Amino acid sequence: MQARLTSAPNPDVFTAIKHLNKAIAAGGVDRRLLSLVHLRASQINGCSPCVHASIDSAKKAGEADERLHTVAAWREAPFFTDEERAALALTEAATRIQDGAPGVTDEIWDAAAAHYTDAQLSAIIMEIALTNFYNRINHAIREPAGKTW
């Protein structure tokens, strides 16, 4: 696949993204969990550069291969805690909002809220939103995996 943009975008965009990433990091959520959230949303959206980046980030944070290999089937895999399952369910519900999908139901929200503070929930939601933002940009410009990350 050939990328459609060959020059760097507006530097103000990178500055804004850095500020968002800083705010997410300040939310008190383990970096490994944020990588799993990023990975799951990117898998759903079929974004190879973000799948690649999230796996790389998760490994650097000390994430186990068995968990990375099974995050797409997290409901059936024994490797995830209840807290992680709540975050992954929230990720899926917030990402799959097309064609009348129910989105984040009260049940999904309440399960996540039972495990995370408001600051942590805000960070997880921002991670989901930012991941979906990246996924859509990468689809539009045909960014190949591994090139820019």
Secondary structure, 3 states (H helix, E strand, C coil): CCCCCCCCCCHHHHHHHHHHHHHHHCCCCCHHHHHHHHHHHHHHHCCHHHHHHHHHHHHHCCCCHHHHHHHHHCCCCCCCCHHHHHHHHHHHHHHCCCCCCCCCCHHHHHHHHCCCCHHHHHHHHHHHHHHHHHHHHHHHHCCCCCCCC
